[in-house]
Amino acid sequence: MSLLKVDTVQGRSGTDISVASGHTLEAPQDFDLWRYTSNVTSDQVFKTDWERPDGILDGKYIGSGMSVNSSTGYWTFPKTGLWQVTFYFNADVRSNSYAYLSIIVTNDNGSTEEDATQAYENERDNDGGRGLNGAMTCFLNITDTSNHKFKVASSNGWDSTNHIFGSSTKNLTYLICERKGVGQSG
């Protein structure tokens, strides 16, 4: 692989860029961050209550941006490619429920689903409860933006005792979607 370093690119007439056959020219990567604004006190799909951070120094998304269907909780990718999806959470755990979170994927717009990754709460049984934070991540090869989607769900015992924190003023529970490059074949 060759490396080209350039200090200055001078203007030229026209708007076309030529790329040799068999090669691609990539635009800057896509990046999007959404936070969950409500506490999660039940087993559920995270459908509503998503927002982009809006603090004084919060950056904006790069690229076209992700979108979520508030009826199904499925996220739609703005373009094909290899995507890293990471979900971070903060929780209060007071009993041994073995509750967990999942990133659930589909390749046929929801007819078939499977867990891409899961994160379990640790066994922490005490009267005062303990704070817990965690993350789960997966790489998804998105070749069809109409059918390849994901959603986030909580399962197996999230309630008022074991709950996930949401916030509309800081990123306590949030999702980062980052396009890493072109999709993979095969």
C-alpha positions in Angstrom: 0.0 0.0 0.0 1.3 3.5 -0.9 1.1 6.5 1.4 0.6 9.9 -0.1 1.2 13.0 2.1 0.2 16.4 0.8 0.5 19.8 2.4 -1.5 21.7 -0.2 -3.9 20.7 -2.9 -4.3 23.4 -5.6 -7.6 24.1 -7.3 -8.4 22.8 -10.7 -11.3 23.5 -13.1 -14.2 21.0 -13.2 -15.7 18.9 -10.4 -14.8 15.4 -11.4 -12.3 13.2 -9.6 -11.0 10.1 -11.3 -10.2 6.9 -9.4 -8.4 4.0 -11.0 -10.5 0.9 -11.7 -10.8 -1.4 -8.7 -10.2 1.3 -6.2 -12.6 3.4 -4.1 -12.5 6.9 -2.7 -13.9 7.1 0.8 -15.5 10.2 2.3 -15.0 11.0 5.9 -16.5 8.4 8.2 -20.0 8.6 9.6 -20.4 9.1 13.4 -23.6 9.5 15.4 -24.3 9.6 19.2 -27.7 9.3 20.8 -28.5 9.3 24.5 -31.5 7.6 26.3 -33.4 10.2 28.4 -35.6 8.1 30.6 -34.8 5.6 33.4 -35.4 2.0 32.3 -37.4 0.1 35.0 -38.8 -2.8 32.9 -37.8 -5.3 30.3 -38.3 -3.4 27.0 -37.1 -2.4 23.6 -35.6 1.1 23.7 -38.0 2.7 21.2 -38.6 6.2 22.3 -36.9 8.8 24.5 -33.7 9.0 22.3 -32.1 12.4 21.6 -28.8 13.7 20.3 -26.8 15.5 23.0 -27.3 19.2 23.0 -24.9 20.6 25.5 -22.7 23.6 25.0 -19.7 21.6 23.6 -21.4 18.5 22.3 -20.4 17.7 18.8 -22.9 17.1 16.0 -23.1 13.9 14.0 -20.9 13.4 11.0 -22.5 12.2 7.8 -26.2 11.5 7.2 -27.0 10.4 10.7 -28.8 7.4 12.1 -32.6 7.2 12.6 -34.8 5.2 14.9 -38.3 3.9 14.4 -40.3 4.8 17.5 -42.8 2.0 16.9 -40.3 -0.9 16.6 -37.0 0.5 18.1 -35.1 -0.5 14.9 -32.3 1.8 13.9 -31.7 2.5 10.2 -28.2 3.0 8.8 -27.8 6.0 6.4 -25.4 4.1 4.1 -23.9 0.7 3.6 -20.5 -0.3 5.1 -18.9 -1.8 8.1 -20.4 -0.2 11.2 -19.3 -0.3 14.9 -22.3 -0.1 17.2 -21.6 0.5 20.9 -24.1 0.9 23.7 -23.0 2.3 27.0 -25.1 2.2 30.2 -25.2 3.1 33.8 -27.4 1.2 36.3 -28.3 0.8 39.9 -28.3 -2.9 40.9 -29.8 -4.0 44.2 -30.7 -7.7 43.7 -29.5 -10.8 41.9 -31.6 -10.7 38.9 -29.0 -11.4 36.2 -30.8 -8.8 34.0 -29.1 -8.1 30.7 -29.1 -5.9 27.7 -28.9 -6.9 24.0 -28.2 -5.5 20.7 -30.6 -7.4 18.4 -30.0 -7.5 14.7 -32.1 -8.3 11.7 -31.3 -8.8 8.0 -34.9 -8.9 6.8 -36.4 -5.8 8.4 -37.5 -7.6 11.6 -38.9 -11.0 10.4 -35.8 -12.8 11.8 -33.8 -11.5 14.7 -30.7 -12.6 16.7 -28.6 -11.2 19.5 -25.4 -9.7 18.2 -24.1 -9.1 21.7 -25.3 -9.0 25.3 -24.2 -7.4 28.6 -25.2 -8.9 31.9 -25.5 -7.0 35.2 -23.1 -8.4 37.8 -24.4 -10.2 40.9 -24.5 -7.5 43.5 -26.8 -8.4 46.4 -26.8 -5.7 49.1 -29.2 -3.3 50.7 -27.6 -0.2 49.5 -27.3 -1.1 45.9 -24.3 -0.4 43.7 -23.7 1.6 40.6 -22.8 -0.4 37.6 -21.6 0.8 34.2 -20.9 -1.3 31.1 -20.8 -1.4 27.4 -21.5 -3.8 24.6 -20.2 -3.5 21.0 -20.6 -5.3 17.7 -19.4 -4.8 14.1 -22.2 -5.0 11.5 -21.6 -5.5 7.8 -24.5 -3.4 6.4 -25.1 -4.1 2.7 -28.8 -3.3 2.6 -30.0 -0.2 4.5 -33.7 -1.2 4.0 -33.4 -4.5 5.7 -30.3 -4.5 7.9 -31.2 -2.9 11.2 -30.6 -3.3 15.0 -32.4 -2.4 18.2 -31.4 -2.3 21.9 -33.5 -4.2 24.5 -33.4 -4.9 28.2 -34.4 -8.4 29.5 -34.7 -10.7 32.5 -35.4 -8.5 35.5 -34.9 -4.7 35.0 -37.4 -3.0 37.4 -37.5 -0.3 40.0 -34.9 -2.1 42.1 -32.5 -2.9 39.2 -32.8 0.0 36.8 -30.8 1.7 34.0 -30.3 5.5 34.3 -31.4 7.9 31.6 -30.7 11.6 31.4 -31.6 14.5 29.1 -28.6 16.6 30.3 -25.7 14.1 30.3 -24.7 10.8 28.6 -25.5 8.2 31.2 -26.9 5.6 28.8 -26.1 6.2 25.2 -25.4 4.7 21.7 -22.6 5.4 19.3 -22.7 4.3 15.7 -19.6 4.7 13.7 -19.0 3.7 10.1 -15.5 2.2 9.8 -15.3 1.7 6.0 -16.8 -0.1 3.0 -18.7 -3.3 3.6 -17.1 -6.7 3.5 -17.9 -9.2 0.8 -18.3 -12.9 1.4 
